[in-house]
Amino acid sequence: DVQFGQSNTYQLRLRNDGDGTAKGVSVEVNAEHYGSSSSQVGDIAPGEEETLDIELQFEQRGRINVTAVAAAVNQRSCEAGLDILVRQPKLTAELSAPHVIYHGTSIAITESFS
């Protein structure tokens, strides 16, 4: 869960479990309704790992699906995803008082918050 309008950092780990170098690795991150961005990682040797920090800020409440697709020039792509719940507080306030107030008169003012 994240808060509406608050920046959050996520880590994407890419690991080459094969026995050959993954050449020209690129990553595309897509947050539905927000668009996507891509980044070039470069080569990842066998057994090596790269970590990318991804900062996201959501201005829409509800569930948002975020996917990351990594692809190398010499292999198929792989994908990882998250469903993120964005919470947004919703405050309301009401202030009521008589419409006409005479100077020096006591009045009752009612406040309510929800």
TIMI-712125 format. One record per atom (N, C-alpha, C, O): residue in one letter; x, y, z; atom name. Coordinates in nm, 4 decimals. Layout:
REM residues N
  res         X         Y         Z  atom
    A         X         Y         Z    CA
...
REM end
This chain:
REM residues 114
  res         X         Y         Z  atom
    D    0.0840   -0.1187    0.0000     N
    D    0.0000    0.0000    0.0000    CA
    D    0.0882    0.1245    0.0000     C
    D    0.1898    0.1303    0.0693     O
    V    0.0481    0.2226   -0.0778     N
    V    0.1192    0.3502   -0.0806    CA
    V    0.0179    0.4629   -0.0644     C
    V   -0.1019    0.4434   -0.0849     O
    Q    0.0664    0.5793   -0.0279     N
    Q   -0.0194    0.6956   -0.0105    CA
    Q   -0.0233    0.7780   -0.1389     C
    Q    0.0781    0.7941   -0.2069     O
    F   -0.1387    0.8284   -0.1700     N
    F   -0.1629    0.9154   -0.2842    CA
    F   -0.0631    1.0316   -0.2830     C
    F   -0.0471    1.0984   -0.1808     O
    G    0.0039    1.0559   -0.3957     N
    G    0.0941    1.1693   -0.4090    CA
    G    0.2314    1.1534   -0.3456     C
    G    0.3144    1.2438   -0.3551     O
    Q    0.2565    1.0410   -0.2815     N
    Q    0.3845    1.0200   -0.2129    CA
    Q    0.4781    0.9402   -0.3036     C
    Q    0.4368    0.8413   -0.3641     O
    S    0.6039    0.9829   -0.3131     N
    S    0.7027    0.9099   -0.3932    CA
    S    0.7433    0.7819   -0.3219     C
    S    0.7619    0.7807   -0.2003     O
    N    0.7566    0.6754   -0.3979     N
    N    0.7995    0.5466   -0.3446    CA
    N    0.9060    0.4898   -0.4376     C
    N    0.8967    0.5026   -0.5596     O
    T    1.0070    0.4271   -0.3786     N
    T    1.1145    0.3678   -0.4576    CA
    T    1.1031    0.2165   -0.4530     C
    T    1.0898    0.1569   -0.3462     O
    Y    1.1085    0.1557   -0.5700     N
    Y    1.1015    0.0105   -0.5848    CA
    Y    1.2326   -0.0366   -0.6457     C
    Y    1.2958    0.0358   -0.7226     O
    Q    1.2730   -0.1575   -0.6111     N
    Q    1.3957   -0.2132   -0.6690    CA
    Q    1.3605   -0.3259   -0.7649     C
    Q    1.2821   -0.4153   -0.7330     O
    L    1.4198   -0.3193   -0.8815     N
    L    1.4064   -0.4248   -0.9816    CA
    L    1.5422   -0.4928   -0.9928     C
    L    1.6416   -0.4295   -1.0283     O
    R    1.5457   -0.6224   -0.9623     N
    R    1.6705   -0.6986   -0.9725    CA
    R    1.6669   -0.7839   -1.0980     C
    R    1.5711   -0.8574   -1.1223     O
    L    1.7715   -0.7731   -1.1766     N
    L    1.7889   -0.8521   -1.2980    CA
    L    1.9063   -0.9455   -1.2766     C
    L    2.0165   -0.9011   -1.2444     O
    R    1.8833   -1.0739   -1.2943     N
    R    1.9899   -1.1723   -1.2735    CA
    R    2.0024   -1.2592   -1.3973     C
    R    1.9027   -1.3031   -1.4547     O
    N    2.1253   -1.2832   -1.4371     N
    N    2.1529   -1.3724   -1.5495    CA
    N    2.1879   -1.5096   -1.4938     C
    N    2.3003   -1.5326   -1.4491     O
    D    2.0915   -1.6000   -1.4968     N
    D    2.1137   -1.7369   -1.4489    CA
    D    2.1664   -1.8297   -1.5583     C
    D    2.1880   -1.9483   -1.5336     O
    G    2.1869   -1.7775   -1.6769     N
    G    2.2376   -1.8598   -1.7872    CA
    G    2.3891   -1.8727   -1.7849     C
    G    2.4555   -1.8274   -1.6917     O
    D    2.4431   -1.9362   -1.8907     N
    D    2.5883   -1.9537   -1.8983    CA
    D    2.6509   -1.8679   -2.0078     C
    D    2.7676   -1.8860   -2.0427     O
    G    2.5729   -1.7746   -2.0616     N
    G    2.6242   -1.6797   -2.1606    CA
    G    2.5875   -1.5385   -2.1196     C
    G    2.4958   -1.5179   -2.0400     O
    T    2.6589   -1.4416   -2.1739     N
    T    2.6333   -1.3013   -2.1409    CA
    T    2.5043   -1.2528   -2.2059     C
    T    2.4816   -1.2738   -2.3251     O
    A    2.4205   -1.1879   -2.1264     N
    A    2.2996   -1.1233   -2.1796    CA
    A    2.3437   -0.9881   -2.2347     C
    A    2.3854   -0.9002   -2.1593     O
    K    2.3342   -0.9724   -2.3648     N
    K    2.3867   -0.8532   -2.4321    CA
    K    2.2791   -0.7462   -2.4485     C
    K    2.1643   -0.7761   -2.4812     O
    G    2.3180   -0.6221   -2.4255     N
    G    2.2306   -0.5080   -2.4527    CA
    G    2.0966   -0.5137   -2.3805     C
    G    1.9919   -0.4911   -2.4412     O
    V    2.1000   -0.5436   -2.2521     N
    V    1.9758   -0.5559   -2.1751    CA
    V    1.9100   -0.4179   -2.1606     C
    V    1.9752   -0.3186   -2.1283     O
    S    1.7801   -0.4159   -2.1854     N
    S    1.7005   -0.2953   -2.1647    CA
    S    1.5788   -0.3316   -2.0809     C
    S    1.5345   -0.4464   -2.0798     O
    V    1.5255   -0.2322   -2.0107     N
    V    1.4102   -0.2537   -1.9236    CA
    V    1.3043   -0.1499   -1.9566     C
    V    1.3352   -0.0319   -1.9737     O
    E    1.1800   -0.1939   -1.9656     N
    E    1.0674   -0.1024   -1.9809    CA
    E    0.9735   -0.1224   -1.8635     C
    E    0.9296   -0.2343   -1.8367     O
    V    0.9427   -0.0143   -1.7935     N
    V    0.8505   -0.0169   -1.6798    CA
    V    0.7220    0.0519   -1.7239     C
    V    0.7243    0.1620   -1.7789     O
    N    0.6094   -0.0155   -1.6985     N
    N    0.4801    0.0368   -1.7383    CA
    N    0.3877    0.0401   -1.6174     C
    N    0.3628   -0.0629   -1.5549     O
    A    0.3369    0.1587   -1.5845     N
    A    0.2373    0.1743   -1.4773    CA
    A    0.1079    0.2140   -1.5464     C
    A    0.0965    0.3239   -1.6006     O
    E    0.0096    0.1230   -1.5441     N
    E   -0.1131    0.1484   -1.6200    CA
    E   -0.1720    0.2852   -1.5863     C
    E   -0.1717    0.3274   -1.4707     O
    H   -0.2216    0.3524   -1.6869     N
    H   -0.2788    0.4867   -1.6794    CA
    H   -0.1728    0.5959   -1.6629     C
    H   -0.2055    0.7143   -1.6712     O
    Y   -0.0475    0.5589   -1.6399     N
    Y    0.0576    0.6587   -1.6217    CA
    Y    0.1587    0.6576   -1.7344     C
    Y    0.2348    0.7531   -1.7500     O
    G    0.1608    0.5522   -1.8125     N
    G    0.2566    0.5420   -1.9210    CA
    G    0.3742    0.4541   -1.8841     C
    G    0.3693    0.3781   -1.7874     O
    S    0.4800    0.4656   -1.9628     N
    S    0.5953    0.3787   -1.9422    CA
    S    0.7243    0.4573   -1.9606     C
    S    0.7255    0.5677   -2.0152     O
    S    0.8322    0.3970   -1.9135     N
    S    0.9647    0.4530   -1.9367    CA
    S    1.0611    0.3369   -1.9564     C
    S    1.0381    0.2260   -1.9081     O
    S    1.1679    0.3640   -2.0271     N
    S    1.2645    0.2572   -2.0533    CA
    S    1.4039    0.3025   -2.0153     C
    S    1.4333    0.4217   -2.0058     O
    S    1.4892    0.2027   -1.9937     N
    S    1.6256    0.2281   -1.9501    CA
    S    1.7171    0.1218   -2.0099     C
    S    1.6798    0.0050   -2.0204     O
    Q    1.8370    0.1637   -2.0489     N
    Q    1.9379    0.0703   -2.0995    CA
    Q    2.0251    0.0259   -1.9832     C
    Q    2.0806    0.1088   -1.9110     O
    V    2.0369   -0.1050   -1.9652     N
    V    2.1180   -0.1603   -1.8563    CA
    V    2.2558   -0.1998   -1.9065     C
    V    2.3549   -0.1832   -1.8354     O
    G    2.2628   -0.2516   -2.0277     N
    G    2.3901   -0.2975   -2.0837    CA
    G    2.4022   -0.4483   -2.0739     C
    G    2.3007   -0.5179   -2.0689     O
    D    2.5235   -0.5001   -2.0710     N
    D    2.5476   -0.6439   -2.0659    CA
    D    2.5462   -0.6943   -1.9221     C
    D    2.5911   -0.6256   -1.8303     O
    I    2.4935   -0.8163   -1.9039     N
    I    2.4960   -0.8812   -1.7728    CA
    I    2.5622   -1.0178   -1.7911     C
    I    2.5099   -1.1045   -1.8612     O
    A    2.6774   -1.0354   -1.7274     N
    A    2.7546   -1.1601   -1.7394    CA
    A    2.6830   -1.2740   -1.6668     C
    A    2.5978   -1.2493   -1.5814     O
    P    2.7173   -1.3986   -1.7005     N
    P    2.6567   -1.5143   -1.6331    CA
    P    2.6766   -1.5068   -1.4816     C
    P    2.7868   -1.4791   -1.4343     O
    G    2.5698   -1.5315   -1.4060     N
    G    2.5767   -1.5301   -1.2607    CA
    G    2.5748   -1.3905   -1.1995     C
    G    2.5718   -1.3768   -1.0772     O
    E    2.5765   -1.2878   -1.2823     N
    E    2.5775   -1.1503   -1.2321    CA
    E    2.4360   -1.0961   -1.2176     C
    E    2.3398   -1.1495   -1.2727     O
    E    2.4277   -0.9874   -1.1408     N
    E    2.2984   -0.9262   -1.1119    CA
    E    2.3098   -0.7746   -1.1196     C
    E    2.4103   -0.7171   -1.0778     O
    E    2.2076   -0.7107   -1.1727     N
    E    2.1983   -0.5647   -1.1761    CA
    E    2.0718   -0.5249   -1.0997     C
    E    1.9696   -0.5931   -1.1078     O
    T    2.0792   -0.4153   -1.0265     N
    T    1.9637   -0.3650   -0.9525    CA
    T    1.9333   -0.2239   -0.9987     C
    T    2.0221   -0.1389   -1.0054     O
    L    1.8064   -0.1994   -1.0307     N
    L    1.7618   -0.0670   -1.0708    CA
    L    1.6661   -0.0131   -0.9655     C
    L    1.5755   -0.0841   -0.9218     O
    D    1.6853    0.1113   -0.9246     N
    D    1.5899    0.1785   -0.8367    CA
    D    1.4906    0.2528   -0.9242     C
    D    1.5287    0.3301   -1.0122     O
    I    1.3635    0.2285   -0.8990     N
    I    1.2571    0.2902   -0.9774    CA
    I    1.1701    0.3717   -0.8826     C
    I    1.1126    0.3173   -0.7883     O
    E    1.1606    0.5014   -0.9075     N
    E    1.0792    0.5879   -0.8228    CA
    E    0.9465    0.6160   -0.8922     C
    E    0.9429    0.6612   -1.0067     O
    L    0.8378    0.5886   -0.8210     N
    L    0.7037    0.6099   -0.8746    CA
    L    0.6228    0.6952   -0.7782     C
    L    0.6369    0.6843   -0.6564     O
    Q    0.5390    0.7792   -0.8340     N
    Q    0.4470    0.8612   -0.7546    CA
    Q    0.3113    0.8542   -0.8230     C
    Q    0.2993    0.8827   -0.9422     O
    F    0.2089    0.8161   -0.7467     N
    F    0.0763    0.7964   -0.8043    CA
    F   -0.0186    0.9073   -0.7629     C
    F   -0.0243    0.9454   -0.6460     O
    E   -0.0924    0.9583   -0.8589     N
    E   -0.1900    1.0651   -0.8367    CA
    E   -0.3310    1.0136   -0.8655     C
    E   -0.4195    1.0901   -0.9037     O
    Q   -0.3504    0.8846   -0.8468     N
    Q   -0.4807    0.8217   -0.8676    CA
    Q   -0.4960    0.7140   -0.7623     C
    Q   -0.4054    0.6328   -0.7435     O
    R   -0.6098    0.7117   -0.6926     N
    R   -0.6273    0.6099   -0.5896    CA
    R   -0.6830    0.4829   -0.6514     C
    R   -0.7405    0.4843   -0.7602     O
    G   -0.6646    0.3736   -0.5796     N
    G   -0.7111    0.2434   -0.6269    CA
    G   -0.5940    0.1522   -0.6597     C
    G   -0.4791    0.1830   -0.6280     O
    R   -0.6241    0.0405   -0.7231     N
    R   -0.5203   -0.0557   -0.7612    CA
    R   -0.4576   -0.0175   -0.8942     C
    R   -0.5268    0.0141   -0.9911     O
    I   -0.3254   -0.0212   -0.8965     N
    I   -0.2508    0.0097   -1.0183    CA
    I   -0.1520   -0.1029   -1.0427     C
    I   -0.0763   -0.1416   -0.9536     O
    N   -0.1538   -0.1548   -1.1645     N
    N   -0.0634   -0.2631   -1.2016    CA
    N    0.0631   -0.2031   -1.2618     C
    N    0.0566   -0.1231   -1.3552     O
    V    0.1778   -0.2424   -1.2076     N
    V    0.3068   -0.1972   -1.2586    CA
    V    0.3821   -0.3200   -1.3087     C
    V    0.3972   -0.4180   -1.2358     O
    T    0.4290   -0.3146   -1.4327     N
    T    0.5052   -0.4257   -1.4889    CA
    T    0.6415   -0.3762   -1.5365     C
    T    0.6575   -0.2616   -1.5785     O
    A    0.7382   -0.4658   -1.5285     N
    A    0.8726   -0.4385   -1.5804    CA
    A    0.9081   -0.5518   -1.6748     C
    A    0.8984   -0.6692   -1.6393     O
    V    0.9489   -0.5158   -1.7945     N
    V    0.9895   -0.6147   -1.8946    CA
    V    1.1368   -0.5906   -1.9260     C
    V    1.1758   -0.4811   -1.9665     O
    A    1.2179   -0.6944   -1.9068     N
    A    1.3611   -0.6867   -1.9387    CA
    A    1.3866   -0.7721   -2.0627     C
    A    1.3352   -0.8834   -2.0747     O
    A    1.4656   -0.7191   -2.1531     N
    A    1.4970   -0.7919   -2.2761    CA
    A    1.6438   -0.7746   -2.3101     C
    A    1.7021   -0.6679   -2.2905     O
    A    1.7020   -0.8812   -2.3612     N
    A    1.8396   -0.8771   -2.4104    CA
    A    1.8359   -0.8968   -2.5607     C
    A    1.7423   -0.9565   -2.6140     O
    V    1.9378   -0.8464   -2.6290     N
    V    1.9446   -0.8591   -2.7741    CA
    V    1.9463   -1.0058   -2.8151     C
    V    1.8886   -1.0422   -2.9176     O
    N    2.0124   -1.0909   -2.7357     N
    N    2.0321   -1.2307   -2.7751    CA
    N    1.9431   -1.3299   -2.6994     C
    N    1.9775   -1.4477   -2.6902     O
    Q    1.8292   -1.2844   -2.6450     N
    Q    1.7386   -1.3797   -2.5792    CA
    Q    1.5978   -1.3242   -2.5721     C
    Q    1.5733   -1.2087   -2.6069     O
    R    1.5053   -1.4082   -2.5265     N
    R    1.3683   -1.3628   -2.5068    CA
    R    1.3613   -1.2708   -2.3858     C
    R    1.4563   -1.2600   -2.3083     O
    S    1.2488   -1.2058   -2.3715     N
    S    1.2313   -1.1134   -2.2595    CA
    S    1.1738   -1.1854   -2.1378     C
    S    1.1215   -1.2963   -2.1491     O
    C    1.1839   -1.1218   -2.0225     N
    C    1.1217   -1.1718   -1.9007    CA
    C    1.0437   -1.0565   -1.8381     C
    C    1.0732   -0.9397   -1.8635     O
    E    0.9446   -1.0900   -1.7566     N
    E    0.8546   -0.9883   -1.7020    CA
    E    0.8285   -1.0118   -1.5546     C
    E    0.8214   -1.1258   -1.5087     O
    A    0.8143   -0.9026   -1.4807     N
    A    0.7756   -0.9072   -1.3398    CA
    A    0.6712   -0.7988   -1.3185     C
    A    0.6703   -0.6982   -1.3894     O
    G    0.5834   -0.8190   -1.2211     N
    G    0.4788   -0.7201   -1.2000    CA
    G    0.4361   -0.7100   -1.0549     C
    G    0.4593   -0.7999   -0.9741     O
    L    0.3725   -0.5969   -1.0243     N
    L    0.3185   -0.5693   -0.8911    CA
    L    0.1807   -0.5065   -0.9059     C
    L    0.1568   -0.4287   -0.9982     O
    D    0.0910   -0.5403   -0.8152     N
    D   -0.0334   -0.4668   -0.8007    CA
    D   -0.0159   -0.3775   -0.6790     C
    D    0.0075   -0.4261   -0.5684     O
    I   -0.0272   -0.2481   -0.6994     N
    I   -0.0051   -0.1520   -0.5916    CA
    I   -0.1380   -0.0871   -0.5564     C
    I   -0.2106   -0.0397   -0.6437     O
    L   -0.1686   -0.0857   -0.4276     N
    L   -0.2904   -0.0208   -0.3804    CA
    L   -0.2549    0.1195   -0.3335     C
    L   -0.1788    0.1370   -0.2383     O
    V   -0.3110    0.2197   -0.4016     N
    V   -0.2862    0.3598   -0.3671    CA
    V   -0.4031    0.4083   -0.2818     C
    V   -0.5185    0.4054   -0.3246     O
    R   -0.3716    0.4521   -0.1623     N
    R   -0.4737    0.5006   -0.0693    CA
    R   -0.4708    0.6530   -0.0644     C
    R   -0.3648    0.7155   -0.0672     O
    Q   -0.5907    0.7108   -0.0570     N
    Q   -0.6025    0.8555   -0.0523    CA
    Q   -0.7005    0.8934    0.0584     C
    Q   -0.8150    0.8481    0.0580     O
    P   -0.6567    0.9755    0.1524     N
    P   -0.7510    1.0215    0.2544    CA
    P   -0.8557    1.1127    0.1911     C
    P   -0.8299    1.1784    0.0903     O
    K   -0.9722    1.1157    0.2510     N
    K   -1.0786    1.2030    0.2020    CA
    K   -1.1423    1.2709    0.3230     C
    K   -1.2299    1.2147    0.3888     O
    L   -1.0972    1.3907    0.3501     N
    L   -1.1485    1.4662    0.4634    CA
    L   -1.2603    1.5590    0.4170     C
    L   -1.2534    1.6175    0.3089     O
    T   -1.3610    1.5711    0.4986     N
    T   -1.4638    1.6706    0.4751    CA
    T   -1.4840    1.7477    0.6047     C
    T   -1.4662    1.6931    0.7136     O
    A   -1.5203    1.8720    0.5928     N
    A   -1.5458    1.9545    0.7099    CA
    A   -1.6720    2.0361    0.6853     C
    A   -1.7012    2.0757    0.5724     O
    E   -1.7446    2.0599    0.7905     N
    E   -1.8657    2.1396    0.7804    CA
    E   -1.8701    2.2343    0.8994     C
    E   -1.8463    2.1936    1.0131     O
    L   -1.9001    2.3581    0.8730     N
    L   -1.9118    2.4592    0.9773    CA
    L   -2.0480    2.5239    0.9600     C
    L   -2.0805    2.5725    0.8517     O
    S   -2.1272    2.5250    1.0650     N
    S   -2.2590    2.5877    1.0529    CA
    S   -2.2784    2.6876    1.1659     C
    S   -2.2357    2.6661    1.2794     O
    A   -2.3433    2.7959    1.1315     N
    A   -2.3737    2.9030    1.2261    CA
    A   -2.4964    2.9766    1.1716     C
    A   -2.5314    2.9600    1.0547     O
    P   -2.5605    3.0558    1.2535     N
    P   -2.6741    3.1337    1.2033    CA
    P   -2.6309    3.2250    1.0892     C
    P   -2.5162    3.2696    1.0848     O
    H   -2.7224    3.2528    0.9973     N
    H   -2.6910    3.3377    0.8823    CA
    H   -2.6760    3.4840    0.9224     C
    H   -2.6013    3.5583    0.8587     O
    V   -2.7456    3.5255    1.0264     N
    V   -2.7376    3.6643    1.0717    CA
    V   -2.6880    3.6631    1.2160     C
    V   -2.7421    3.5928    1.3014     O
    I   -2.5848    3.7415    1.2412     N
    I   -2.5279    3.7500    1.3755    CA
    I   -2.5195    3.8977    1.4141     C
    I   -2.4693    3.9800    1.3375     O
    Y   -2.5685    3.9299    1.5320     N
    Y   -2.5632    4.0680    1.5809    CA
    Y   -2.4449    4.0832    1.6756     C
    Y   -2.4169    3.9958    1.7577     O
    H   -2.3777    4.1936    1.6624     N
    H   -2.2617    4.2228    1.7451    CA
    H   -2.2989    4.2131    1.8938     C
    H   -2.4002    4.2672    1.9381     O
    G   -2.2131    4.1419    1.9697     N
    G   -2.2358    4.1269    2.1126    CA
    G   -2.3284    4.0124    2.1489     C
    G   -2.3567    3.9918    2.2670     O
    T   -2.3761    3.9379    2.0512     N
    T   -2.4677    3.8267    2.0767    CA
    T   -2.3899    3.6959    2.0801     C
    T   -2.3009    3.6755    1.9976     O
    S   -2.4211    3.6080    2.1727     N
    S   -2.3606    3.4743    2.1765    CA
    S   -2.4295    3.3863    2.0737     C
    S   -2.5513    3.3914    2.0569     O
    I   -2.3498    3.3059    2.0054     N
    I   -2.4065    3.2125    1.9068    CA
    I   -2.3440    3.0749    1.9258     C
    I   -2.2401    3.0612    1.9903     O
    A   -2.4070    2.9752    1.8703     N
    A   -2.3531    2.8390    1.8717    CA
    A   -2.3004    2.8084    1.7316     C
    A   -2.3699    2.8281    1.6319     O
    I   -2.1799    2.7612    1.7263     N
    I   -2.1194    2.7186    1.5998    CA
    I   -2.0963    2.5685    1.6079     C
    I   -2.0416    2.5181    1.7060     O
    T   -2.1382    2.4986    1.5050     N
    T   -2.1233    2.3546    1.5016    CA
    T   -2.0183    2.3167    1.3967     C
    T   -2.0241    2.3622    1.2824     O
    E   -1.9223    2.2325    1.4372     N
    E   -1.8202    2.1819    1.3449    CA
    E   -1.8362    2.0302    1.3384     C
    E   -1.8648    1.9651    1.4389     O
    S   -1.8178    1.9766    1.2218     N
    S   -1.8152    1.8307    1.2120    CA
    S   -1.7104    1.7918    1.1085     C
    S   -1.6953    1.8575    1.0055     O
    F   -1.6401    1.6863    1.1370     N
    F   -1.5363    1.6340    1.0478    CA
    F   -1.5663    1.4871    1.0233     C
    F   -1.6129    1.4159    1.1122     O
    S   -1.5391    1.4440    0.9033     N
    S   -1.5532    1.3002    0.8758    CA
    S   -1.4399    1.2539    0.7882     C
    S   -1.4330    1.1361    0.7533     O
REM end
